[in-house]
């Protein structure tokens, strides 16, 4: 009798998995979508400049400064956004003021 209860073939686990799968995945998907929305949320700034876009904006901004040099990158951002621009250099928000 003890061996019968310990036998894994005695229980039909495969019939429980499809019934439990939608019940378990829906809250997980809702939680992941909620966390993605919170992580992707950004406060709008009144200062023009490239967008944050989940951290991609700072990477592009920093890469442009490394690739073009400080002077050419500043000129590019001034032509694109105006004389007061917010960019990211080394992950820190930096303001370019020129006229």
C-alpha positions in Angstrom: 0.0 0.0 0.0 2.9 2.4 0.8 4.6 1.6 -2.5 1.4 2.3 -4.4 1.1 5.8 -2.9 4.8 6.6 -3.7 4.5 5.4 -7.3 4.7 8.4 -9.6 2.6 6.7 -12.3 -0.3 6.5 -9.8 -0.8 10.3 -10.1 -1.7 11.8 -13.4 0.3 15.0 -13.3 0.0 15.8 -17.0 -3.7 16.4 -16.7 -3.2 19.1 -14.1 -0.5 21.2 -16.0 -2.7 22.4 -18.9 -5.5 23.4 -16.4 -3.0 25.4 -14.2 -1.0 27.0 -16.9 -3.4 29.8 -17.9 -4.1 30.6 -14.3 -0.4 31.0 -13.4 0.7 32.8 -16.6 -1.9 35.6 -16.6 -0.8 37.2 -13.4 2.9 36.9 -14.3 2.3 38.5 -17.7 0.3 41.3 -16.1 3.0 41.9 -13.6 5.7 42.0 -16.3 3.7 44.4 -18.4 3.2 46.7 -15.3 6.9 46.6 -14.5 7.8 47.4 -18.1 5.5 50.4 -18.1 7.0 51.7 -14.9 10.5 51.2 -16.1 9.8 52.8 -19.5 8.0 55.8 -18.0 9.9 59.0 -18.2 9.0 62.5 -17.1 8.8 64.9 -19.9 11.5 67.6 -19.7 11.1 71.1 -20.9 14.7 71.0 -22.0 15.1 69.8 -25.6 17.5 66.9 -26.4 17.5 63.3 -27.4 14.9 61.1 -25.7 15.8 58.6 -23.0 14.0 55.6 -24.6 14.8 52.8 -22.0 18.5 53.9 -21.7 19.2 53.8 -25.5 19.3 57.6 -25.8 22.1 58.0 -23.3 24.1 55.3 -25.0 23.7 57.0 -28.4 24.5 60.4 -27.0 27.7 59.2 -25.3 28.7 57.2 -28.4 28.2 60.3 -30.5 30.6 62.3 -28.2 33.2 59.5 -28.4 32.9 59.1 -32.1 32.6 62.7 -33.3 34.5 64.5 -30.5 33.2 67.1 -28.1 33.2 70.0 -30.5 31.5 68.3 -33.5 28.9 66.6 -31.3 28.1 69.9 -29.6 27.6 71.5 -33.0 25.4 68.6 -34.1 23.2 68.9 -31.1 23.0 72.7 -31.3 21.9 72.5 -34.9 19.4 69.8 -34.2 17.8 71.0 -30.9 18.8 74.6 -30.4 21.2 76.5 -28.1 20.3 74.8 -24.8 20.4 71.0 -25.1 20.3 68.1 -22.6 22.5 65.1 -23.5 24.2 62.3 -21.6 27.9 61.9 -21.2 29.2 58.9 -19.3 25.7 58.2 -18.0 25.3 61.7 -16.5 22.8 64.3 -17.7 24.8 67.1 -19.2 23.6 70.5 -20.5 25.2 72.1 -23.6 24.7 75.9 -23.6 25.9 77.8 -26.7 24.9 80.7 -28.8 
